Amino acid sequence: MIKITVKQMTAEDVEEVFQIEKLIHPNHHWSKNSFYNELSNKLASYWVIKDENNKILAFIGAWIIFEEAHITTLGTHPDFRRLHLAQILILKIIEVCYKLMVKYITLEVRESNIAAISLYQKFLFESIGQRKNYYQDNGENAIIMFTQNIWYDTFKNNYNKLKEISNKAEIIYDE
Ligand SMILES: CC(C)(COP(=O)(O)OP(=O)(O)OC[C@H]1O[C@@H](n2cnc3c(N)ncnc32)[C@H](O)[C@@H]1OP(=O)(O)O)[C@@H](O)C(=O)NCCC(=O)NCCS
């Protein structure tokens, strides 16, 4: 079990997040400036997971606009996959959404990205349509996924259940 901390992303984290972003998407990654811009965007909520040595293992970002949240980015360092780190970050975004009275969470995902689609389905996101040729690098279609109203019991019960079983890592929450 690894000991991790969930923290809000700061400008000091950007260089390291960018290195992970490049590892994950060698050919079509965000620029460092995109991350810096996001950190000064009042609608944005960006988080990182750090280990005991302050090494960043995973990151997530979302925009929160009135009653809707849009997950803009999510990545786990390739050496730290399947430890529920992405799951923990989505739980964090949902927690933020409850605090801000958000009703729905949405995102776009490549139709070939089985890992991410499975992850979102675990949180009861459903596919509601497609954006054709959405990704510029290879023309791949995006699947648009949405939650149901996150205040409904089915969503909430599932969220609470996933919170309980996110136990592959020992989490120290630090906001
Ligand atoms: C998708 C991604 C963020 C998942 O990160 P992760 O930290 O390894 O995921 P988690 O360990 O939290 O997985 C939680 C659940 O998601 C599903 N999942 C994750 N990876 C999966 C895979 N490779 N295949 C099938 N299901 C997978 C499983 O249900 C898993 O739960 P389980 O391990 O109890 O079965 C990671 O693979 C990644 O960084 N991919 C590249 C970037 C990316 O695709 N980002 C999303 C863009 S929309």
The ligand as an SDF file (V2000), in Angstrom:
LIG
                    3D

 48 50  0  0  0  0  0  0  0  0999 V2000
   -7.5230    5.9770  -17.5880 C   0  0  0  0  0  0  0  0  0  0  0  0
   -6.5070    6.1610  -16.4630 C   0  0  0  0  0  0  0  0  0  0  0  0
   -6.5520    7.6090  -15.9650 C   0  0  0  0  0  0  0  0  0  0  0  0
   -6.8700    5.1950  -15.2900 C   0  0  0  0  0  0  0  0  0  0  0  0
   -5.9750    5.4700  -14.2350 O   0  0  0  0  0  0  0  0  0  0  0  0
   -5.7010    4.4410  -13.0550 P   0  0  0  0  0  0  0  0  0  0  0  0
   -5.1880    5.2470  -11.8870 O   0  0  0  0  0  0  0  0  0  0  0  0
   -4.8570    3.3220  -13.5210 O   0  0  0  0  0  0  0  0  0  0  0  0
   -7.1690    3.8920  -12.7720 O   0  0  0  0  0  0  0  0  0  0  0  0
   -7.7220    3.2740  -11.4240 P   0  0  0  0  0  0  0  0  0  0  0  0
   -6.7200    2.3410  -10.8050 O   0  0  0  0  0  0  0  0  0  0  0  0
   -8.2720    4.3390  -10.5570 O   0  0  0  0  0  0  0  0  0  0  0  0
   -8.9230    2.4000  -12.0160 O   0  0  0  0  0  0  0  0  0  0  0  0
  -10.2290    2.4500  -11.4670 C   0  0  0  0  0  0  0  0  0  0  0  0
  -11.1080    1.5460  -12.2870 C   0  0  0  0  0  0  0  0  0  0  0  0
  -11.1410    1.9430  -13.6630 O   0  0  0  0  0  0  0  0  0  0  0  0
  -11.2010    0.7900  -14.5150 C   0  0  0  0  0  0  0  0  0  0  0  0
   -9.9330    0.6670  -15.2510 N   0  0  0  0  0  0  0  0  0  0  0  0
   -8.7970    1.3920  -15.0770 C   0  0  0  0  0  0  0  0  0  0  0  0
   -7.8590    0.9920  -15.9760 N   0  0  0  0  0  0  0  0  0  0  0  0
   -8.4110    0.0150  -16.7030 C   0  0  0  0  0  0  0  0  0  0  0  0
   -7.9230   -0.7940  -17.7660 C   0  0  0  0  0  0  0  0  0  0  0  0
   -6.6730   -0.6410  -18.2430 N   0  0  0  0  0  0  0  0  0  0  0  0
   -8.7640   -1.7030  -18.3120 N   0  0  0  0  0  0  0  0  0  0  0  0
  -10.0280   -1.8620  -17.8510 C   0  0  0  0  0  0  0  0  0  0  0  0
  -10.5420   -1.1410  -16.8070 N   0  0  0  0  0  0  0  0  0  0  0  0
   -9.7330   -0.2140  -16.2570 C   0  0  0  0  0  0  0  0  0  0  0  0
  -11.3760   -0.4020  -13.5750 C   0  0  0  0  0  0  0  0  0  0  0  0
  -12.7620   -0.5480  -13.3200 O   0  0  0  0  0  0  0  0  0  0  0  0
  -10.6720    0.0990  -12.3140 C   0  0  0  0  0  0  0  0  0  0  0  0
  -11.1070   -0.5080  -11.1320 O   0  0  0  0  0  0  0  0  0  0  0  0
  -10.4500   -1.9200  -10.6570 P   0  0  0  0  0  0  0  0  0  0  0  0
   -8.9560   -1.7590  -10.7220 O   0  0  0  0  0  0  0  0  0  0  0  0
  -10.9540   -2.0840   -9.2410 O   0  0  0  0  0  0  0  0  0  0  0  0
  -10.9380   -2.9630  -11.6240 O   0  0  0  0  0  0  0  0  0  0  0  0
   -5.0540    5.7800  -16.9120 C   0  0  0  0  0  0  0  0  0  0  0  0
   -5.0930    4.5430  -17.5940 O   0  0  0  0  0  0  0  0  0  0  0  0
   -4.4240    6.8380  -17.8210 C   0  0  0  0  0  0  0  0  0  0  0  0
   -3.7590    7.7640  -17.3310 O   0  0  0  0  0  0  0  0  0  0  0  0
   -4.6170    6.6840  -19.1420 N   0  0  0  0  0  0  0  0  0  0  0  0
   -4.1010    7.6570  -20.1150 C   0  0  0  0  0  0  0  0  0  0  0  0
   -4.7800    9.0010  -19.9930 C   0  0  0  0  0  0  0  0  0  0  0  0
   -6.2650    8.8830  -20.1850 C   0  0  0  0  0  0  0  0  0  0  0  0
   -6.7850    8.0530  -20.9230 O   0  0  0  0  0  0  0  0  0  0  0  0
   -7.0100    9.7760  -19.4970 N   0  0  0  0  0  0  0  0  0  0  0  0
   -8.4540    9.8490  -19.5930 C   0  0  0  0  0  0  0  0  0  0  0  0
   -8.8150   10.7540  -20.7080 C   0  0  0  0  0  0  0  0  0  0  0  0
  -10.5680   10.9100  -20.9000 S   0  0  0  0  0  0  0  0  0  0  0  0
  1  2  1  0
  2  3  1  0
  2  4  1  0
  2 36  1  0
  4  5  1  0
  5  6  1  0
  6  7  2  0
  6  8  1  0
  6  9  1  0
  9 10  1  0
 10 11  2  0
 10 12  1  0
 10 13  1  0
 13 14  1  0
 14 15  1  0
 15 16  1  0
 15 30  1  0
 16 17  1  0
 17 18  1  0
 17 28  1  0
 18 19  1  0
 18 27  1  0
 19 20  2  0
 20 21  1  0
 21 22  1  0
 21 27  2  0
 22 23  1  0
 22 24  2  0
 24 25  1  0
 25 26  2  0
 26 27  1  0
 28 29  1  0
 28 30  1  0
 30 31  1  0
 31 32  1  0
 32 33  2  0
 32 34  1  0
 32 35  1  0
 36 37  1  0
 36 38  1  0
 38 39  2  0
 38 40  1  0
 40 41  1  0
 41 42  1  0
 42 43  1  0
 43 44  2  0
 43 45  1  0
 45 46  1  0
 46 47  1  0
 47 48  1  0
M  END
$$$$
